Amino acid sequence: MDIKQIEVRRQKVLSGEEFTNFTTMLDDVRDFFLPEGGRLRTQVSKGTKLNKRRVSDIGISMLNDYAAGVISELVTSGQEWFGVEDGKEVLEDADMFTGITKKMYNAVKASNFYSEFYRGQKGAGCDGTACFTTERIDQKLTSTCVPFGSFWFVQDFRGHPNIVWIEKKTTASALVGEYGEDGVSVKCKQAFEKDPDKEVEIIYYCAPRTKRDMKSKDAKDKAYELIVYEKDGAHLLEEGGSDLQKFLVYRVKRIGNETLGRGPCIETACSMSAVERSSKEFERCARLA
């Protein structure tokens, strides 16, 4: 496994024409529909006030209604919306599978799944492409919605996102606390000693494993390889595996051979721009009497 080669491939996907153009377009769309999704480090200049940039909240309300409507058709916290079924239909196993279903439902209900899934649908409605992941932390399920701009992916032959990168920003002290001084790179260790609050970027990478021992039960022989590395220097932090793709990439609507999806907010951005201009003009007229 060549981590540097994996990182080079990620950078090629990031700098590709479709991802570059899509990111530029989303800056304007998020301004209308999802200002909370704006990247403060790159999109908002110093001293900028939000109420000076936009005046109408119609787009925000529309996106909230969209996310609530999608969720109401998919999941509910009041009743079981999925079930574990026995493919062989063995009647004596029915109670066992019913019990497993209840345990799964209770675990999901006790987690942050519903709140994060709502955020995920808002991101999908605005951006058209969203990423969602759930992992077990301290014996509890923890879901995370990853906004567009912090993940990249490659499709397989059938159009399924099968290789995914996710970027996470943390501090040198936090990374040392997670992996220990011997587990991080020399550069990160030096930063920890001189400036523990210095920002460090790490990458989570999950992709189908090309070579595996089907008889082995070790995590490094599972269907998907899962690695974590420091982006600067491609230093390996952790290596493991999973039975399925850990990061679920969701696209609302794809057009032609495009890889990325389009949400309803992208398609109505022109109309929302007209509403915004009309609202500003109305305020101007009221102010000037």
N, C-alpha and C positions, 0 to 999 in steps of 0.2 A: 504494500500500500504506500503510494507516494503522495504525501499530504500536500507537498508543493504543487504537484500536478493537479490535484483536486482544487486547490485555491486558484490556480491559473484558469482552470475551466470556469470556476464561479465568476471570476472577473470578466471573462469573455461573455458570459451570459448577461452580466450586469451592464456591460458596455455595448451590448447588442442593440441594433436599431429599434426593435420593437419595445424593449424594456426602457430604453432612453426616451423615445417619443411618448410612451405611455405615462412615464413619470412626470414629464413636462405638462402633459394634458391634465393630469390629476391635480396639480397644484391649483389650477383655476376651478375645477369641479369641487374640490374640497372646500374652497373658499365660500361657495354657495351653500353646500349641503352638509358638510362635515368639518366645520372649523376646528373641532377638537382633534381631528386627524392630521392637521397641518404639522409639518415638521418644523418646530420652532428654531432649530439650529440653522436651517438653510432657507426657510421660506419667509420668516418674519424678521424684518430689519429692526435695529435697536430703536426704541422709542415709539414703535408703531402701536397705535391703539386700534383695537378691533372695531370699535364703533365708527372709526374713520374710514374703514375699508369696506364695510358692508352694512346695510340698514334693514334688510328684510329677513325675517326668520321663517318665511314660507317654506323654503327648501328644507330647513331643519325639521319642521313639522312633517313634511311629506316623507322624509327619510325615516323618521320615527314610526310613522304609520305603516310604512312598507315593512320594516323589520318586525313590528308587532304582528302584522298580518301573516308574514311567512312563518313565524314561530307558532302562531295559533293553528296553522295547518299541519305542522310537523311534530311538535312536542308539547307536552303539558306537564306541569308539576303536580296536577291533581289526580292523575291516573296513569297506569302503566301504558307506555306508548311503544313498547318493544317486547319481544319475548324470545326465550331460548326454546327452540323446537328440536324434537328428536326426529332426525331424518328417517330413521328406520321404523318410526311409529310403534315402538314397543310400549304397550299400555302400562306395564308395570313400572316403567321409568317416568311416567307422566308427573307424578308428585315430585320427583327429584328435579326435573327441569322447571317445574313451577316454582320450586324453592330457590333455584338458581336465579330465575327471573326476578323474584322479589328481592333477593340480596343485591343484585345489580341495580335495580331501581332505587333501593334505599341508599346505596353508595353514591349514585348519581345525584339524588335529591339532597344528600347531605353535603355535596361539594358545591363549588362555584360555577357549575356547568351552565345553569340557566342564565345567569348574568353575563357570563363571557360569550355564550352562544348568541345572546341579543346583540352584544357589541360586534360579534363576528358578522351577523346579518346586516348590521348598519354599514360595516366596512365593505361587505360584498355588494350591497345596494349602491353605494357611492363609487367604490373603486372597480367593481365588477370582478375582482380577483381577490380572494382572501385565503388566509392560512389558519388552521385551527389544530391544536394539539392538546392531548390530555396525558398526564403522567401521574404516577403514584409517588407522593412525597409524605414521609412520616406516616405511612399506612393510610393516607387519604388521597382521593382523586383531586387533582388540581388541573383545571383547564386554562388555556391561554390562547387569546386571539392575537395573532401576529399581523400587524398592519402592513399593507403593501409598501415596499421600499425597504423592508427589513427581511425579506425572503426572496429567493430565486429558485427556479426549478427547470427541469428538462423533461420533455415528454418521451414516452416509449412509442413503439410503432402504432399502437392503438389509440394514442392520444392521451394516455393517462400520465399525470405527473408522477414519475417514479424516482426521480433524483431531486432532492430538495436541500437547499442550504438556508439556514436561519442565522441572522446576526444578532448578537446580544452585547450590550455595552455594560461594563461593570468597572469597579476600581481595582487597583493592584492589591489593596489590602483584602478586598472581598474575594478575589481570586485565590490569593494565598490561603485565606481562611477556608476555602472550599477544597483545594487540592494540596495544600501544604507547600512549604518553601522548596522542597525537593521535587515537587510535581510541576511547578511552573518553569518558564524559561528563565535564563540568566538575566535577560533584559527586564522581565517583569519583577524578578527578585530584587534587582538593583533599584527599580522604581519604587518598590515596596519599602525599601530602606531609606530612600531619599524623599520620596513624595508618595505616601500611601494612598492618597486620594486621586492619583493620576488615572485617567481613564484608559481602560484596556478593552479591546474588541475581541470577542471570541465567536467562533462559527460552529454551529451544530450541522452535521452532515449525515444524511440518511439516504442510502441507495441500495438497490438489489446486490446481493453478494454474488460475485461471479464464480468463485471457487469455494466450495463448502463440503464438509463431511456430513452426509445425511444421517449417519449413525451417531454422531456426536451430539450431546445435549448441552455443550458449552455455548455461552452467549455469542462467542466469536464464530460460531458455525451456524447461526440462525439465518433465515432467508434474507434479512436486510442487515447491512452493516451500519453501525451508528458510532460516529466518532465526534469528539469535541477537540478543537484546536485553537490556539491563538492566531488571529489573522495576521498579525505582524510577525513574520518569521516562521509561520506554519508549524508551531511547536505543538506536538500531540499532548493533550491533557487527559483524555479518556477514550477508551475503545471498548465497544460492546456490540450488541446486536438486538434485533427485534423480529418478531414473527411477521409483522406487517409494516407498511410505511408509517412511521411515527408521526409525520407531519401531513395533515390532510389539506390539500390545496383545492379550494372550491371556486368555480367560475360560473357566473350567472348565465352568460350567453357568449358563445364564440361565433365569429363570422369568418367564413372561408377557412383559410389555412392559418389564421392567427392563433398564437399560443395563449395569449391573455384574454380574459373575459371582459365583457362590457355590462355595466349595470344600468338601471333606469336613469340614474342621475347623469350619467354621461350622455345619454340620448336626449335629455331635457335641459342640458346646460344652456343652450341658446335661449330657450324660453325663460329660464331662470335669470339669465343675464338681462333680458328685457324687463322683467319684473323689478330687478334691482335698480336699473336705470330709471324706471318710472317712479319707484319709491323715493329715490334720491331727488328727482325733479319735484315730486310732490312736497317733500320736506323743504326744498329750496323755495318753492312758491309760498309755502306757509310762513317761512321765516321772513321773506321779503314783503309779506302781506300783499 
